[in-house]
Amino acid sequence: MLSIMIVLGCAMTPVAQSFLSNPVSRFLGNISFSLYLVHLLVICSLSSALFLAMLNLLPFAATVTIVAIATLLASIAGAWAFQLIVERWMLAPIKRVIAAAVKRTVVVISASTRWPFAPRRPQS
């Protein structure tokens, strides 16, 4: 019930609509799945190595802040690159080929199949 109220509140509130339709929100929406796929790799590799390298050089709070900012930037950059390479350059042509094949299949099936409840033609 609460989730329905949140979605309706966002859909009906002009402030939420303008926030969700600004360029930054749209960009994050476009890379969201890629970000989901990439962020754990960045955390387990870059962030861990950077934290261990900086732990004895700076105070703990400064180390955590720098690592958090680097993780955020690297995750967004990696997600953008993944989305650009995989979804735009590789999957877009594949989706077009599949859509064309499905369209041809539907046309062939509908032209050659007699539906069970179709009216029968009188035989002469």
C-alpha positions in Angstrom: 0.0 0.0 0.0 2.8 2.4 0.9 4.6 1.7 -2.4 1.4 2.6 -4.4 1.1 5.8 -2.5 4.7 6.7 -3.2 4.3 6.0 -7.0 1.0 8.0 -7.1 2.6 10.8 -5.2 5.5 11.0 -7.6 3.2 10.7 -10.6 0.9 13.5 -9.4 3.3 15.9 -7.8 4.7 18.5 -10.3 7.9 18.9 -8.2 8.6 15.2 -8.4 7.8 15.1 -12.1 10.2 17.9 -12.9 12.9 16.3 -10.7 12.5 12.9 -12.4 12.4 14.4 -15.9 15.6 16.5 -15.6 18.6 15.4 -17.7 20.6 14.0 -14.7 17.6 11.8 -13.6 17.0 10.6 -17.2 20.8 9.8 -17.6 20.8 7.8 -14.3 17.6 6.0 -15.5 19.2 5.1 -18.8 22.3 3.6 -17.1 20.5 2.1 -14.1 20.7 -1.6 -15.2 24.3 -1.2 -16.3 25.1 0.5 -13.0 23.5 -2.4 -11.2 25.8 -4.8 -13.1 29.0 -2.8 -12.7 28.9 -1.3 -9.2 29.9 -4.5 -7.3 32.9 -5.1 -9.6 34.1 -1.5 -8.9 33.6 -1.9 -5.2 35.4 -5.2 -5.0 38.3 -4.1 -7.1 39.1 -0.4 -7.4 37.5 0.7 -4.1 39.1 -2.0 -2.0 42.6 -1.4 -3.6 42.3 2.3 -3.2 41.1 2.0 0.5 44.0 -0.3 1.3 46.5 2.0 -0.4 45.3 5.2 1.3 44.5 3.8 4.7 47.9 4.7 6.3 48.5 7.8 4.3 45.4 9.9 5.3 43.1 10.1 8.3 40.3 7.5 8.2 37.5 9.9 7.5 39.4 11.4 4.5 40.2 8.0 3.2 36.6 6.9 3.3 35.4 10.1 1.7 37.9 9.9 -1.2 37.2 6.2 -1.7 33.4 6.9 -1.8 33.7 9.7 -4.3 36.1 7.6 -6.5 33.7 4.6 -6.3 30.7 6.7 -7.3 32.6 8.3 -10.3 34.1 5.0 -11.4 30.8 3.2 -11.1 28.9 5.8 -13.2 31.7 5.9 -15.8 31.8 2.1 -16.0 28.0 1.9 -16.3 27.9 4.5 -19.0 30.6 2.7 -21.0 28.8 -0.6 -20.5 25.5 0.8 -21.6 27.0 2.5 -24.6 29.0 -0.5 -25.8 26.6 -3.4 -25.0 23.2 -1.9 -25.2 23.6 0.6 -28.0 26.2 -0.8 -30.2 25.7 -4.6 -29.7 22.1 -5.2 -28.7 20.4 -2.6 -30.9 21.3 -4.4 -34.2 20.4 -7.7 -32.7 17.0 -6.4 -31.5 16.3 -5.1 -35.0 17.1 -8.5 -36.6 15.0 -10.4 -34.1 12.1 -7.9 -34.6 12.3 -8.4 -38.3 12.4 -12.2 -38.0 9.4 -12.2 -35.6 7.5 -9.9 -37.9 8.1 -12.3 -40.9 7.2 -15.3 -38.7 3.9 -13.7 -37.6 3.0 -12.8 -41.2 3.8 -16.4 -42.4 1.9 -18.0 -39.6 -1.2 -15.8 -40.0 -1.2 -16.3 -43.8 -0.9 -20.1 -43.6 -2.9 -21.0 -40.6 -6.6 -21.7 -40.5 -8.0 -20.6 -37.2 -10.2 -23.2 -35.5 -13.2 -20.9 -35.3 -12.9 -19.2 -38.7 -16.0 -19.4 -40.9 -15.8 -22.2 -43.4 -16.0 -21.4 -47.1 -18.7 -23.1 -49.0 -17.4 -25.8 -51.3 -18.4 -25.7 -54.9 
